[in-house]
Amino acid sequence: MLEELLKYFIPILVSVLAGGLIGIEREYRDKSAGFRTMILIAIGSTLFTLLSIKMGTVEKESTRIAAAIVTGIGFLGAGVVLKDGATIRGITTAASIWLVAALGMGAGLMEYELVGAVTLLVLIVLWALPPFERWIDRMHDFVEVDVTIKNSDEDEDNILDIFDECKIKIVQITRSRLVKGERVLHIKANTTAKKQKALSEILVNEKGVLKFTA
């Protein structure tokens, strides 16, 4: 009896360790699903996997319960995804929940080496890659510039030439007229802080520019 209990306890202990390590990172960053939540998800997935193997054959009942775990975790992950204006938050936490459930299932199947290797890889992704991600974002930021010019195609072409000279890629451009005789160019561009500064200096001294905001 004790031997059988230990047989089931070790997978649960492994899942607690895997879920706890990932949960520490989420708790440190003050995310909605933190330390305790990740541990509970890992334990639940492990327990469902162990029970599914005990209840039926690997070919039938266990695979159906595994599919149900994936579906249920999908609903749980959706609960932490929030829309904040134009930004969507919680995607990484939702992905972490989904992956912790997979680690729990792996522990339930006693694939300890796989669970350990994937847990280490996930920790590297969560801890080491955010600075690299922010560095990439700083290199290529999107900026929105509103340039007010005289209502002429010639002046508009001059503005577009300035963007080309600064090597700033225009992603989207729309036009509107707020005052008769004037045209407002709403430009969304892919640029860097250095290029944006150079653009601003040119637009300030450009005679055809009546006003601009960035």
C-alpha positions in Angstrom: 0.0 0.0 0.0 2.8 2.4 1.0 4.7 1.5 -2.2 1.7 2.2 -4.4 1.1 5.5 -2.6 4.8 6.6 -3.2 4.4 5.6 -6.8 1.6 8.1 -7.2 3.1 10.7 -4.9 6.4 11.2 -6.8 4.6 12.4 -10.0 2.6 14.8 -8.0 5.8 16.1 -6.3 7.5 16.6 -9.6 4.5 18.5 -10.9 4.5 20.7 -7.8 8.2 21.5 -8.4 7.6 22.3 -12.1 4.5 24.4 -11.5 6.1 26.1 -8.5 9.2 27.2 -10.4 7.1 28.7 -13.2 4.7 30.2 -10.7 7.5 32.0 -8.9 8.4 33.8 -12.1 4.7 34.8 -12.7 4.3 35.8 -9.0 7.5 37.9 -9.2 6.1 39.8 -12.2 2.8 40.2 -10.3 0.7 38.4 -12.9 -2.9 37.2 -12.3 -1.9 33.5 -12.2 1.0 33.2 -9.7 2.7 30.7 -7.5 -0.2 28.8 -5.9 -2.3 28.9 -9.1 0.4 27.3 -11.2 1.0 24.6 -8.6 -2.7 23.7 -8.4 -2.9 23.5 -12.2 0.1 21.2 -12.3 -1.3 19.0 -9.6 -4.7 18.8 -11.1 -3.3 17.8 -14.5 -1.1 15.2 -12.9 -4.0 13.8 -10.9 -6.3 13.6 -13.9 -3.6 11.8 -15.9 -2.9 9.3 -13.1 -6.6 8.6 -12.6 -7.2 8.3 -16.4 -4.6 5.6 -16.6 -6.0 3.8 -13.6 -9.6 4.1 -14.9 -9.2 2.8 -18.4 -6.9 1.6 -21.1 -4.3 3.9 -22.5 -5.9 3.7 -26.0 -9.4 4.8 -24.9 -10.3 6.4 -21.6 -7.0 8.0 -20.8 -6.8 9.8 -24.2 -10.3 11.2 -23.7 -9.5 12.6 -20.3 -6.3 14.1 -21.6 -8.2 15.9 -24.3 -10.7 17.1 -21.6 -7.7 18.5 -19.6 -6.5 20.5 -22.7 -10.0 21.9 -23.3 -10.5 22.8 -19.6 -7.2 24.6 -19.4 -8.1 26.5 -22.5 -11.1 28.1 -20.7 -8.9 28.8 -17.6 -6.3 30.5 -19.8 -8.9 32.6 -21.5 -9.9 34.1 -18.1 -6.5 35.8 -17.7 -6.5 37.5 -21.1 -7.6 41.1 -20.8 -8.1 43.9 -23.3 -6.7 47.2 -22.1 -7.4 49.8 -24.8 -5.4 48.8 -27.8 -3.3 46.4 -25.8 -4.1 42.8 -25.0 -2.6 41.6 -21.7 -2.2 38.2 -20.2 -1.2 36.2 -23.3 2.1 35.0 -21.8 0.3 34.0 -18.5 -2.3 32.1 -20.5 0.4 30.3 -22.4 2.1 29.5 -19.1 -1.1 28.0 -17.7 -1.5 25.9 -20.8 2.2 24.7 -20.6 2.1 24.0 -16.9 -0.9 21.7 -17.5 1.2 19.9 -20.1 4.0 19.5 -17.6 1.6 18.1 -15.1 0.4 15.6 -17.6 4.0 14.6 -18.4 4.6 14.1 -14.7 1.5 11.9 -14.5 2.9 9.8 -17.3 6.2 9.7 -15.3 8.2 11.4 -18.1 10.4 13.1 -15.5 13.4 13.9 -17.7 11.2 15.5 -20.3 9.3 17.5 -17.7 12.6 18.7 -16.1 14.1 19.7 -19.5 11.0 21.6 -20.6 10.6 23.3 -17.3 14.2 24.6 -17.5 13.6 25.8 -21.1 10.4 27.6 -20.1 12.3 29.3 -17.2 15.0 30.5 -19.6 12.3 31.9 -21.9 10.4 33.7 -19.1 13.5 35.1 -17.3 16.1 35.7 -20.0 14.1 36.7 -23.1 12.1 39.8 -21.9 15.2 42.1 -22.0 16.0 40.9 -25.5 12.3 41.4 -26.5 12.3 45.0 -25.2 15.6 45.7 -27.1 13.9 44.5 -30.3 10.9 46.7 -29.6 13.1 49.7 -29.0 14.8 49.2 -32.3 11.6 49.3 -34.3 8.9 51.3 -32.7 5.7 52.4 -34.4 5.0 56.1 -34.3 2.0 58.1 -35.4 2.6 61.6 -36.8 0.0 64.1 -37.8 1.4 66.6 -40.3 -0.7 69.6 -41.4 0.2 71.0 -44.8 -1.4 73.1 -47.5 -4.0 71.2 -49.5 -1.7 70.3 -52.4 -0.3 67.1 -53.8 3.1 68.8 -54.2 3.4 69.5 -50.5 2.4 66.0 -49.7 5.0 64.6 -52.0 7.6 66.7 -50.2 6.6 65.3 -46.8 6.8 61.7 -48.1 10.2 62.5 -49.6 11.4 63.6 -46.2 10.3 60.3 -44.7 12.3 58.5 -47.4 15.3 60.6 -46.7 15.2 59.7 -43.0 14.8 56.1 -44.0 11.5 55.8 -42.1 9.1 53.2 -43.5 5.5 54.4 -43.7 3.1 51.7 -42.7 -0.2 53.5 -43.2 -1.3 57.0 -44.3 -4.7 58.6 -44.2 -5.8 62.1 -45.1 -8.3 64.6 -43.7 -9.3 68.2 -44.0 -10.1 70.2 -40.9 -9.7 73.6 -42.3 -10.3 74.8 -45.9 -7.1 75.0 -47.8 -5.3 72.6 -45.4 -4.6 68.9 -45.5 -3.7 66.7 -42.5 -1.6 63.6 -43.1 -2.1 60.9 -40.5 1.0 58.8 -40.9 1.9 55.6 -39.0 5.5 54.6 -39.5 8.0 52.1 -38.4 11.0 53.9 -37.0 13.6 54.2 -34.2 14.0 57.0 -31.6 17.1 58.3 -33.4 15.3 58.5 -36.8 12.2 60.1 -35.2 14.4 62.8 -33.7 16.0 63.6 -37.0 12.5 63.7 -38.7 11.2 66.1 -36.1 14.2 68.5 -36.7 13.5 68.5 -40.4 9.8 69.0 -40.1 10.3 72.0 -37.8 12.3 73.8 -40.4 10.2 72.7 -43.4 8.3 75.7 -44.9 5.5 73.6 -46.3 4.6 72.2 -42.8 2.0 74.3 -41.0 1.9 72.1 -37.9 2.8 68.6 -36.8 2.4 66.4 -33.8 4.2 63.1 -33.0 
